[in-house]
Amino acid sequence: MSRQSFRWLGLACLLTSIVLSALGQLGMKAGMQEWQQIVAGQAVAGSVASLGALRPALVWLVAGLAAYGVSLLAWLAVLVRYRLSYAYPLLGLSYVLVYVGATQWPRLLESATPARTVGTLLILAGVTLVALTRDDPTQAE
C-alpha cells in the first residue's frame, strides 16, 4: 500500500470514528430519553411497559450502540496508523459534534448556554492546535 493511500485510509478511519462516536452517543441518548418517557407514562397508568411499547427506545439504543461499535473498529484502524498523542486529542471533535447535535436535534433539544458554547469552542481550538502539529503524525514503521 502506498504512503498516500495509507494516509487517506487513516484519515477516513479517523473521521469515521469521530462521526460514528458522536452519532452513537446521540442515538443512545435519544433511546434512553424515549425509554424514560415510556416507562414514566406506564408508571402513571399503573402498568408495566411491554416490549412492543419499548420498541422505539430499543431501536434508538441499538442504532446508537451499533454506531459506537463501528466507531470502535474504525478507532482500532486509527491506532495502527497514527501516534496516540496525535489521534486521541482529535476525538475531541466528537464532543463538538455531540454538543451541536444535542442542541440542534429537535428530539433532544438541549439548551446551548454561553459557558457550554465557549467550552466547546475551546475544545475545537485545542483540536486545531493538535492537528496543526508539524511533525509526521503517522507511526514510523
C-alpha positions, 0 to 999 in steps of 0.5 A: 500500500502506498504512503498516500493511500495509507494516509487517506485510509487513516484519515477516513478511519479517523473521521469515521470514528469521530462521526460514528462516536458522536452519532452513537452517543446521540442515538443512545441518548435519544433511546434512553430519553424515549425509554424514560418517557415510556416507562414514566407514562406506564408508571402513571397508568399503573402498568408495566411497559411491554416490549412492543411499547419499548420498541422505539427506545430499543431501536434508538439504543441499538442504532446508537450502540451499533454506531459506537461499535463501528466507531470502535473498529474504525478507532482500532484502524486509527491506532495502527496508523497514527501516534496516540498523542496525535489521534486521541486529542482529535476525538475531541471533535466528537464532543463538538459534534455531540454538543451541536447535535444535542442542541440542534436535534429537535428530539433532544433539544438541549439548551446551548448556554454561553459557558457550554458554547465557549467550552466547546469552542475551546475544545475545537481550538485545542483540536486545531492546535493538535492537528496543526502539529508539524511533525509526521503524525503517522507511526514510523514503521 
